[in-house]
Amino acid sequence: MRLSIIYTTIVFVMFLWGLNVVAIKVIVDQFPAVTITSLRVFIAAIVVWLILWFTKEIRLPSKQEFIFILFATFTGVVGHHYFLSVGLTETTASNSGLILGTVPLTTSIFASILLKERLTTLRIIGLVIGLGGVSIIVLFGAGGNITINGGDIFIAFAVITQALSFIFIKQTSETMRASLITGYMLLIGSGLLFLLSQVIEPGQLHQLTHGNAIGWGAFLMSGILATGVGHYLYNNAIPQIGPGKVSIFNNMTPFFALIGSSIFLNEQIKLIQVLAFISIVISVFLGSGLADRMLLKRSR
């Protein structure tokens, strides 16, 4: 496949993921957060398994692969989507989009700890700047007063769990296609999220009848396009151009989330959020290793 098509596809996925933050905000404002999330992830699982069936990629995992899939599911589906959905009930979509923009940086940190990847001076500087950007969002929010928003804390946990899942996916993808891993994760994770919802939100299924057309439209867009098709396309791009290049595109997610929250949710974008966005972009550029790779190419 031509590189231009691959890059265009990834940009489209980043657009979907940015708007997905807005869509989830709409969804959790109308429905029980964890219950509707389990159904949204199940819809995504159906979409991915239909694609896998059409492309004839389905096979059973080995015992070791299944263990890594379970770890990736608990972190990347159950943990990430739980913290994301609950967090969005207490914070803005714009703040959430900015915090989620640190996923590549957080992944780089875990890779250095768990996979023994070396942290250079530039990457450490990027880490410090990134933590500063997230601290600005968590402490100041969209206003100018120092406060700690529980929703922002939950979104930060969503970042941590998703970054951990990428490490497990990387380990499993050495013997199994990333798209098939995604299918198993979404299918198992949706079931676990539904069981969790029955504990946290017992007897709330009847609330699903109270949503309007906008809420159900956001649900379908998020489940089918952003979560289902988006993850399939994103994971398939990794073996074609490498995880490092793919992760850099995540910088676009906060931008689309900010624009989407402003247009669709009428959230005001404050100067402090713009400053946080700039610091996060710089931190990902340094912390993901892109700056090191550019310097190495120049020296050669």
KEKOLVEX-403606 format. One record per residue (C-alpha): residue number from 1; x, y, z. Coordinates in nm, 4 decimals, padded with zeros to 6 digits. Layout:
BEGIN
+-----+----------+----------+----------+
:   n :        X :        Y :        Z :
+-----+----------+----------+----------+
: NUM :        X :        Y :        Z :
...
+-----+----------+----------+----------+
//
This chain:
BEGIN
+-----+----------+----------+----------+
:   n :        X :        Y :        Z :
+-----+----------+----------+----------+
:   1 :  00.0000 :  00.0000 :  00.0000 :
:   2 :  00.1294 :  00.3490 : -00.0862 :
:   3 :  00.2594 :  00.5556 :  00.2030 :
:   4 :  00.0324 :  00.8458 :  00.1112 :
:   5 : -00.2734 :  00.6211 :  00.1528 :
:   6 : -00.1460 :  00.4855 :  00.4849 :
:   7 : -00.0775 :  00.8353 :  00.6217 :
:   8 : -00.4154 :  00.9618 :  00.5019 :
:   9 : -00.5823 :  00.6659 :  00.6720 :
:  10 : -00.4067 :  00.7360 :  01.0033 :
:  11 : -00.5027 :  01.1051 :  00.9902 :
:  12 : -00.8628 :  00.9965 :  00.9346 :
:  13 : -00.8390 :  00.7692 :  01.2404 :
:  14 : -00.7016 :  01.0578 :  01.4503 :
:  15 : -00.9971 :  01.2679 :  01.3327 :
:  16 : -01.2342 :  00.9913 :  01.4429 :
:  17 : -01.0613 :  00.9523 :  01.7796 :
:  18 : -01.0687 :  01.3244 :  01.8457 :
:  19 : -01.4415 :  01.3397 :  01.7752 :
:  20 : -01.4860 :  01.0175 :  01.9717 :
:  21 : -01.4033 :  01.2068 :  02.2910 :
:  22 : -01.6904 :  01.4425 :  02.2081 :
:  23 : -01.9194 :  01.1504 :  02.1220 :
:  24 : -01.8464 :  00.9690 :  02.4485 :
:  25 : -01.9137 :  01.2904 :  02.6414 :
:  26 : -02.2578 :  01.3082 :  02.4763 :
:  27 : -02.3214 :  00.9387 :  02.5458 :
:  28 : -02.2307 :  00.9358 :  02.9162 :
:  29 : -02.4400 :  01.2496 :  02.9745 :
:  30 : -02.7500 :  01.0576 :  02.8559 :
:  31 : -02.6874 :  00.6970 :  02.9615 :
:  32 : -02.5317 :  00.5060 :  03.2547 :
:  33 : -02.1604 :  00.5442 :  03.1764 :
:  34 : -02.0265 :  00.1904 :  03.2265 :
:  35 : -02.3370 :  00.0123 :  03.0922 :
:  36 : -02.3425 :  00.2076 :  02.7665 :
:  37 : -01.9647 :  00.1703 :  02.7350 :
:  38 : -01.9916 : -00.2086 :  02.7495 :
:  39 : -02.2487 : -00.2004 :  02.4678 :
:  40 : -02.0394 :  00.0455 :  02.2661 :
:  41 : -01.7336 : -00.1794 :  02.2914 :
:  42 : -01.9479 : -00.4837 :  02.1991 :
:  43 : -02.0660 : -00.3059 :  01.8832 :
:  44 : -01.7011 : -00.2349 :  01.8003 :
:  45 : -01.6166 : -00.6016 :  01.8577 :
:  46 : -01.8873 : -00.7100 :  01.6106 :
:  47 : -01.7491 : -00.4701 :  01.3478 :
:  48 : -01.3908 : -00.5943 :  01.3911 :
:  49 : -01.4920 : -00.9623 :  01.3854 :
:  50 : -01.6889 : -00.9071 :  01.0642 :
:  51 : -01.3775 : -00.7554 :  00.9084 :
:  52 : -01.1635 : -01.0438 :  01.0398 :
:  53 : -01.4080 : -01.2974 :  00.8982 :
:  54 : -01.4095 : -01.1229 :  00.5590 :
:  55 : -01.0269 : -01.1056 :  00.5484 :
:  56 : -00.9938 : -01.4647 :  00.6807 :
:  57 : -00.7640 : -01.3694 :  00.9679 :
:  58 : -00.9432 : -01.5644 :  01.2433 :
:  59 : -00.7558 : -01.8280 :  01.4449 :
:  60 : -00.7406 : -01.9396 :  01.8064 :
:  61 : -00.4587 : -01.7933 :  02.0182 :
:  62 : -00.1963 : -02.0079 :  02.1870 :
:  63 : -00.1865 : -02.0263 :  02.5656 :
:  64 :  00.0888 : -01.7615 :  02.5907 :
:  65 : -00.0849 : -01.5360 :  02.3395 :
:  66 : -00.4111 : -01.5664 :  02.5321 :
:  67 : -00.2411 : -01.4603 :  02.8567 :
:  68 : -00.1022 : -01.1454 :  02.6919 :
:  69 : -00.4425 : -01.0794 :  02.5323 :
:  70 : -00.6032 : -01.0947 :  02.8776 :
:  71 : -00.3494 : -00.8460 :  03.0176 :
:  72 : -00.4086 : -00.6169 :  02.7196 :
:  73 : -00.7852 : -00.6522 :  02.7652 :
:  74 : -00.7834 : -00.5665 :  03.1348 :
:  75 : -00.5721 : -00.2561 :  03.0702 :
:  76 : -00.6659 : -00.1391 :  02.7198 :
:  77 : -01.0381 : -00.2180 :  02.7204 :
:  78 : -01.1722 : -00.2639 :  03.0740 :
:  79 : -00.9418 : -00.0158 :  03.2466 :
:  80 : -00.9102 :  00.2416 :  02.9682 :
:  81 : -01.2771 :  00.2565 :  02.8697 :
:  82 : -01.3993 :  00.2474 :  03.2302 :
:  83 : -01.1805 :  00.5408 :  03.3365 :
:  84 : -01.2551 :  00.7283 :  03.0131 :
:  85 : -01.6336 :  00.6963 :  03.0363 :
:  86 : -01.6563 :  00.7716 :  03.4098 :
:  87 : -01.4040 :  01.0537 :  03.3821 :
:  88 : -01.6022 :  01.2235 :  03.1064 :
:  89 : -01.9045 :  01.2437 :  03.3369 :
:  90 : -01.7046 :  01.4820 :  03.5569 :
:  91 : -01.4840 :  01.6796 :  03.3183 :
:  92 : -01.4937 :  01.8464 :  02.9767 :
:  93 : -01.4241 :  01.6837 :  02.6414 :
:  94 : -01.1547 :  01.9439 :  02.5688 :
:  95 : -00.9618 :  01.8620 :  02.8876 :
:  96 : -00.9977 :  01.4900 :  02.8185 :
:  97 : -00.8677 :  01.5268 :  02.4638 :
:  98 : -00.5607 :  01.7126 :  02.5861 :
:  99 : -00.4771 :  01.4561 :  02.8536 :
: 100 : -00.5307 :  01.1683 :  02.6087 :
: 101 : -00.2737 :  01.3347 :  02.3840 :
: 102 : -00.0017 :  01.2134 :  02.6219 :
: 103 : -00.0615 :  00.8456 :  02.5355 :
: 104 :  00.2511 :  00.8218 :  02.3097 :
: 105 :  00.4635 :  00.9814 :  02.5833 :
: 106 :  00.3268 :  00.7486 :  02.8515 :
: 107 :  00.3786 :  00.4494 :  02.6230 :
: 108 :  00.7400 :  00.5559 :  02.5785 :
: 109 :  00.7863 :  00.5673 :  02.9568 :
: 110 :  00.6468 :  00.2171 :  03.0078 :
: 111 :  00.8545 :  00.0870 :  02.7175 :
: 112 :  01.1682 :  00.2152 :  02.8883 :
: 113 :  01.0689 :  00.0475 :  03.2160 :
: 114 :  00.9210 : -00.2809 :  03.0951 :
: 115 :  01.0981 : -00.3309 :  02.7614 :
: 116 :  01.4282 : -00.1739 :  02.8723 :
: 117 :  01.4234 :  00.0931 :  02.6008 :
: 118 :  01.6822 :  00.3630 :  02.6713 :
: 119 :  01.5654 :  00.7080 :  02.7832 :
: 120 :  01.7841 :  00.9772 :  02.6268 :
: 121 :  01.8270 :  01.3290 :  02.7614 :
: 122 :  01.5759 :  01.4697 :  02.5114 :
: 123 :  01.3197 :  01.2069 :  02.6057 :
: 124 :  01.3610 :  01.2862 :  02.9755 :
: 125 :  01.3116 :  01.6571 :  02.8979 :
: 126 :  00.9995 :  01.5637 :  02.7022 :
: 127 :  00.8745 :  01.3643 :  03.0000 :
: 128 :  00.9132 :  01.6625 :  03.2322 :
: 129 :  00.7389 :  01.8985 :  02.9886 :
: 130 :  00.4572 :  01.6492 :  02.9342 :
: 131 :  00.3976 :  01.6052 :  03.3053 :
: 132 :  00.3904 :  01.9834 :  03.3333 :
: 133 :  00.1262 :  02.0085 :  03.0611 :
: 134 : -00.0949 :  01.7466 :  03.2220 :
: 135 : -00.0469 :  01.9116 :  03.5636 :
: 136 : -00.1705 :  02.2416 :  03.4170 :
: 137 : -00.4894 :  02.0735 :  03.2958 :
: 138 : -00.5515 :  01.8774 :  03.6151 :
: 139 : -00.4776 :  02.1650 :  03.8540 :
: 140 : -00.6260 :  02.4560 :  03.6600 :
: 141 : -00.8840 :  02.2890 :  03.4338 :
: 142 : -01.0431 :  02.5311 :  03.1889 :
: 143 : -01.0343 :  02.8201 :  03.4349 :
: 144 : -00.7706 :  03.0092 :  03.6196 :
: 145 : -00.8150 :  02.8788 :  03.9725 :
: 146 : -00.6180 :  02.5940 :  04.1222 :
: 147 : -00.8442 :  02.2923 :  04.1726 :
: 148 : -00.8285 :  01.9163 :  04.1321 :
: 149 : -01.0999 :  01.7677 :  03.9124 :
: 150 : -01.1701 :  01.4016 :  03.9783 :
: 151 : -01.2720 :  01.3555 :  03.6158 :
: 152 : -00.9302 :  01.4690 :  03.4931 :
: 153 : -00.7656 :  01.2213 :  03.7319 :
: 154 : -00.9771 :  00.9419 :  03.5830 :
: 155 : -00.8750 :  01.0450 :  03.2296 :
: 156 : -00.5100 :  01.0322 :  03.3405 :
: 157 : -00.5698 :  00.6728 :  03.4572 :
: 158 : -00.7269 :  00.6033 :  03.1164 :
: 159 : -00.4000 :  00.7164 :  02.9564 :
: 160 : -00.1907 :  00.4955 :  03.1856 :
: 161 : -00.3990 :  00.1834 :  03.1239 :
: 162 : -00.4038 :  00.2325 :  02.7468 :
: 163 : -00.0277 :  00.2852 :  02.7369 :
: 164 :  00.0214 : -00.0371 :  02.9338 :
: 165 : -00.2020 : -00.2235 :  02.6895 :
: 166 :  00.0195 : -00.1154 :  02.3979 :
: 167 :  00.3124 : -00.2887 :  02.5672 :
: 168 :  00.1146 : -00.6144 :  02.5945 :
: 169 : -00.0101 : -00.5781 :  02.2359 :
: 170 :  00.3472 : -00.5332 :  02.1174 :
: 171 :  00.4499 : -00.8537 :  02.2925 :
: 172 :  00.1594 : -01.0500 :  02.1435 :
: 173 :  00.1896 : -00.9041 :  01.7925 :
: 174 :  00.5207 : -01.0823 :  01.7441 :
: 175 :  00.3221 : -01.4012 :  01.6753 :
: 176 : -00.0331 : -01.2771 :  01.6101 :
: 177 : -00.1754 : -01.0050 :  01.3856 :
: 178 : -00.2610 : -00.6870 :  01.5745 :
: 179 : -00.6069 : -00.6757 :  01.4157 :
: 180 : -00.6920 : -01.0223 :  01.5542 :
: 181 : -00.5613 : -00.9192 :  01.8972 :
: 182 : -00.7927 : -00.6182 :  01.8787 :
: 183 : -01.0892 : -00.8441 :  01.8008 :
: 184 : -01.0270 : -01.0674 :  02.1014 :
: 185 : -00.9670 : -00.7686 :  02.3291 :
: 186 : -01.2908 : -00.5940 :  02.2320 :
: 187 : -01.5021 : -00.9103 :  02.2560 :
: 188 : -01.3688 : -01.0214 :  02.5956 :
: 189 : -01.3500 : -00.6646 :  02.7266 :
: 190 : -01.7109 : -00.5838 :  02.6394 :
: 191 : -01.8289 : -00.8828 :  02.8421 :
: 192 : -01.6151 : -00.7881 :  03.1412 :
: 193 : -01.7337 : -00.4266 :  03.1236 :
: 194 : -02.0962 : -00.5421 :  03.1188 :
: 195 : -02.0400 : -00.7564 :  03.4299 :
: 196 : -01.8712 : -00.4581 :  03.5943 :
: 197 : -02.1648 : -00.2353 :  03.5030 :
: 198 : -02.4058 : -00.4711 :  03.6797 :
: 199 : -02.2055 : -00.4234 :  03.9986 :
: 200 : -02.1510 : -00.0475 :  03.9730 :
: 201 : -02.4795 :  00.0446 :  03.8018 :
: 202 : -02.7288 : -00.2278 :  03.9024 :
: 203 : -03.0736 : -00.2072 :  03.7460 :
: 204 : -02.9776 :  00.0725 :  03.5064 :
: 205 : -03.0500 : -00.1053 :  03.1773 :
: 206 : -03.3942 :  00.0584 :  03.1596 :
: 207 : -03.2195 :  00.3975 :  03.1426 :
: 208 : -03.1066 :  00.3121 :  02.7887 :
: 209 : -03.4575 :  00.3915 :  02.6644 :
: 210 : -03.4208 :  00.7560 :  02.7714 :
: 211 : -03.1649 :  00.8596 :  02.5102 :
: 212 : -03.2485 :  01.0843 :  02.2149 :
: 213 : -03.1473 :  01.0603 :  01.8492 :
: 214 : -02.8279 :  01.2593 :  01.9072 :
: 215 : -02.7208 :  01.0267 :  02.1875 :
: 216 : -02.7822 :  00.7112 :  01.9837 :
: 217 : -02.6142 :  00.8675 :  01.6796 :
: 218 : -02.3060 :  00.9407 :  01.8906 :
: 219 : -02.3213 :  00.5828 :  02.0229 :
: 220 : -02.3191 :  00.4325 :  01.6730 :
: 221 : -02.0481 :  00.6690 :  01.5487 :
: 222 : -01.8281 :  00.5867 :  01.8480 :
: 223 : -01.8867 :  00.2109 :  01.8455 :
: 224 : -01.8765 :  00.1423 :  01.4715 :
: 225 : -01.6369 :  00.4029 :  01.3338 :
: 226 : -01.4075 :  00.5268 :  01.6119 :
: 227 : -01.3749 :  00.2168 :  01.8299 :
: 228 : -01.4288 : -00.0566 :  01.5709 :
: 229 : -01.2987 :  00.0598 :  01.2328 :
: 230 : -01.0570 :  00.3095 :  01.3899 :
: 231 : -00.8713 :  00.0533 :  01.6018 :
: 232 : -00.8601 : -00.1949 :  01.3133 :
: 233 : -00.7057 :  00.0592 :  01.0734 :
: 234 : -00.4662 :  00.1956 :  01.3365 :
: 235 : -00.3344 : -00.1463 :  01.4394 :
: 236 : -00.2946 : -00.2542 :  01.0777 :
: 237 : -00.0793 :  00.0517 :  01.0075 :
: 238 :  00.1717 : -00.0428 :  01.2793 :
: 239 :  00.3463 : -00.3282 :  01.0905 :
: 240 :  00.3509 : -00.1236 :  00.7681 :
: 241 :  00.5271 :  00.1921 :  00.8883 :
: 242 :  00.6327 :  00.1011 :  01.2427 :
: 243 :  00.4883 :  00.1852 :  01.5872 :
: 244 :  00.7108 :  00.4903 :  01.6310 :
: 245 :  00.5807 :  00.6716 :  01.3231 :
: 246 :  00.2216 :  00.5700 :  01.3926 :
: 247 :  00.2305 :  00.6968 :  01.7520 :
: 248 :  00.3430 :  01.0437 :  01.6407 :
: 249 :  00.0085 :  01.0921 :  01.4665 :
: 250 : -00.1609 :  01.0777 :  01.8093 :
: 251 : -00.0570 :  01.4429 :  01.8439 :
: 252 : -00.3527 :  01.5262 :  01.6199 :
: 253 : -00.6116 :  01.3742 :  01.8557 :
: 254 : -00.6114 :  01.6628 :  02.1094 :
: 255 : -00.6444 :  01.9129 :  01.8238 :
: 256 : -00.9525 :  01.7435 :  01.6779 :
: 257 : -01.0953 :  01.6946 :  02.0283 :
: 258 : -01.0566 :  02.0657 :  02.1059 :
: 259 : -01.2167 :  02.1706 :  01.7782 :
: 260 : -01.4978 :  01.9160 :  01.8155 :
: 261 : -01.5763 :  02.0109 :  02.1758 :
: 262 : -01.5924 :  02.3755 :  02.0750 :
: 263 : -01.8218 :  02.3162 :  01.7740 :
: 264 : -02.0518 :  02.0435 :  01.9061 :
: 265 : -02.0502 :  02.1026 :  02.2828 :
: 266 : -01.9959 :  02.4799 :  02.2869 :
: 267 : -01.7017 :  02.4377 :  02.5260 :
: 268 : -01.4875 :  02.7495 :  02.5415 :
: 269 : -01.1199 :  02.6931 :  02.4643 :
: 270 : -00.9165 :  02.8935 :  02.7162 :
: 271 : -00.5594 :  03.0202 :  02.6849 :
: 272 : -00.4394 :  02.7798 :  02.9544 :
: 273 : -00.5663 :  02.4857 :  02.7475 :
: 274 : -00.3845 :  02.6144 :  02.4398 :
: 275 : -00.0622 :  02.6411 :  02.6439 :
: 276 : -00.1144 :  02.2887 :  02.7745 :
: 277 : -00.1723 :  02.1630 :  02.4192 :
: 278 :  00.1536 :  02.3218 :  02.2997 :
: 279 :  00.3498 :  02.1737 :  02.5899 :
: 280 :  00.2041 :  01.8268 :  02.5255 :
: 281 :  00.2905 :  01.8411 :  02.1530 :
: 282 :  00.6489 :  01.9424 :  02.2386 :
: 283 :  00.6726 :  01.6716 :  02.5039 :
: 284 :  00.5537 :  01.3990 :  02.2673 :
: 285 :  00.7973 :  01.5192 :  01.9998 :
: 286 :  01.0845 :  01.4885 :  02.2482 :
: 287 :  00.9622 :  01.2041 :  02.4672 :
: 288 :  00.8569 :  00.9643 :  02.1905 :
: 289 :  01.2092 :  00.9637 :  02.0477 :
: 290 :  01.1225 :  01.1476 :  01.7246 :
: 291 :  01.3672 :  01.4286 :  01.8041 :
: 292 :  01.6433 :  01.1738 :  01.8682 :
: 293 :  01.5758 :  00.9992 :  01.5374 :
: 294 :  01.5852 :  01.3300 :  01.3479 :
: 295 :  01.9156 :  01.4264 :  01.5101 :
: 296 :  02.0596 :  01.0839 :  01.4297 :
: 297 :  01.9608 :  01.1151 :  01.0614 :
: 298 :  02.1203 :  01.4590 :  01.0424 :
: 299 :  02.4439 :  01.3384 :  01.2021 :
: 300 :  02.4607 :  01.0558 :  00.9494 :
+-----+----------+----------+----------+
//
